Amino acid sequence: MGAAFFYHLTQRPLVETLSMLLEKSLANGWRVALRGTDREGLEALDQALWTFSEDSFLPHGMAGGAQDADQPVLLTLEESAANQPNCVMAVHGANVTAEEVAALERVCVLFDGHDPMALDQARGLWRRLKAEGASAQYWSEESGRWEKKAET
């Protein structure tokens, strides 16, 4: 049974945290679906992940191509990803379900701690997942490094 990890971003930009989490996921041998809510937002992340660091390479692709099933990281708007992920990373308020949390190794929910609407969406998702019996952890970077603050 997996768990949902909620990442409350207050210090680092989304692409930096995503890069760190994606590198760790790939090192674990996991395939990842990076789920967003709008194509433009995913396209911006796609470009940022290609150019984020000169010393690392994050193999990934946008959903809709001929090689979707082969992508280690697939950026998608869909709840069902062709690359059969072990992990889903939800950004920009993308939805995840308690069933996904139970079926996957990990679900990561990344949200902007400076955006009141993103905070409300993340809190609502936390409450819903907990009510449906999903395991969840809350991670904060407020101290300058990532620390687990709560677990259910």
C-alpha positions in Angstrom: 0.0 0.0 0.0 1.4 3.4 -1.0 1.1 6.8 0.6 0.4 10.3 -0.6 3.2 12.8 0.2 2.1 16.4 0.3 4.9 18.9 -0.5 4.1 22.4 0.8 6.4 24.6 -1.4 7.5 27.8 0.3 11.3 28.1 -0.4 12.1 26.4 -3.6 10.5 26.7 -7.1 8.3 23.9 -8.3 10.7 22.7 -11.0 13.6 22.4 -8.4 11.5 20.2 -6.1 10.1 18.2 -9.0 13.6 17.6 -10.3 14.8 16.3 -6.9 11.7 14.0 -6.5 11.9 12.8 -10.1 15.6 11.9 -9.7 14.9 9.9 -6.6 11.9 8.2 -8.2 14.0 7.1 -11.2 16.8 6.0 -8.9 14.2 3.7 -7.3 13.4 2.2 -10.7 10.0 3.8 -10.8 8.1 5.2 -13.7 6.4 8.5 -13.0 3.2 10.2 -14.3 3.6 13.9 -13.8 -0.1 15.0 -13.8 -1.1 18.6 -14.4 -4.4 20.4 -15.1 -3.5 22.4 -18.3 -1.4 21.7 -21.3 0.4 25.1 -21.2 1.5 24.4 -17.6 2.8 21.0 -18.5 4.6 22.3 -21.6 6.3 24.9 -19.4 7.4 22.2 -17.0 8.6 20.1 -19.9 10.9 22.9 -21.1 12.1 23.7 -17.6 13.0 20.0 -16.9 15.1 19.8 -20.0 17.1 22.8 -19.0 17.0 22.8 -15.2 20.5 21.4 -14.6 23.5 21.0 -16.7 24.8 18.1 -14.6 21.7 15.9 -14.7 19.4 14.5 -17.3 15.7 13.7 -16.6 14.3 11.6 -19.4 10.7 12.6 -20.0 8.1 13.2 -22.6 4.7 14.8 -23.1 1.7 12.5 -23.4 0.4 12.0 -26.9 3.5 10.7 -28.6 4.3 7.3 -30.2 6.6 6.4 -27.3 4.4 7.2 -24.3 4.5 3.7 -22.9 8.3 3.8 -22.9 8.7 7.2 -21.1 10.2 7.0 -17.6 8.4 10.2 -16.8 5.3 11.1 -18.7 3.7 14.5 -18.4 0.0 14.1 -18.8 -3.4 15.6 -18.2 -5.1 12.2 -17.9 -5.7 10.0 -14.9 -4.6 7.0 -16.8 -0.9 7.1 -18.0 0.4 4.9 -20.8 3.8 4.4 -19.1 2.2 2.4 -16.2 3.6 4.5 -13.4 4.7 3.4 -10.0 4.4 7.0 -8.8 2.1 10.0 -9.7 3.2 13.5 -9.1 0.3 15.9 -9.1 0.9 19.6 -9.8 -1.3 22.7 -10.3 -4.2 21.2 -8.4 -4.4 17.9 -10.3 -6.6 15.4 -8.7 -5.6 12.0 -7.2 -7.8 9.4 -5.7 -7.5 7.1 -2.6 -7.5 4.2 -5.0 -4.4 5.5 -6.7 -2.7 6.0 -3.4 -3.4 2.4 -2.4 -2.3 1.0 -5.8 0.9 3.0 -6.4 4.2 3.1 -4.6 3.8 6.8 -4.0 1.6 9.8 -4.9 3.2 13.2 -4.5 1.1 16.3 -4.3 3.1 19.5 -4.8 1.5 22.8 -4.1 2.5 26.5 -3.8 2.4 27.6 -0.2 2.1 31.2 -1.2 -1.1 30.7 -3.3 -4.2 30.7 -1.1 -6.2 28.7 -3.7 -3.5 26.1 -4.0 -3.5 25.8 -0.2 -7.2 25.3 -0.1 -7.2 22.7 -2.8 -4.4 20.8 -1.1 -6.1 20.9 2.3 -9.3 19.6 0.7 -7.5 16.8 -1.1 -5.8 15.9 2.2 -9.1 15.7 4.1 -10.8 13.7 1.3 -7.9 11.2 1.0 -7.8 10.8 4.8 -11.6 10.3 5.0 -11.3 7.6 2.3 -8.6 5.7 4.3 -5.5 6.7 2.4 -2.2 7.0 4.1 -0.8 10.6 3.8 2.3 12.5 4.9 2.8 16.3 5.0 6.2 17.7 4.2 7.3 21.3 4.8 10.4 23.1 3.7 9.7 26.1 5.9 12.9 25.5 7.9 15.0 25.5 4.7 15.1 21.8 4.3 12.3 19.2 3.8 10.9 17.8 7.0 8.0 15.5 7.6 5.5 17.3 9.8 2.4 15.0 9.9 1.4 11.5 9.0 -1.9 9.6 9.0 
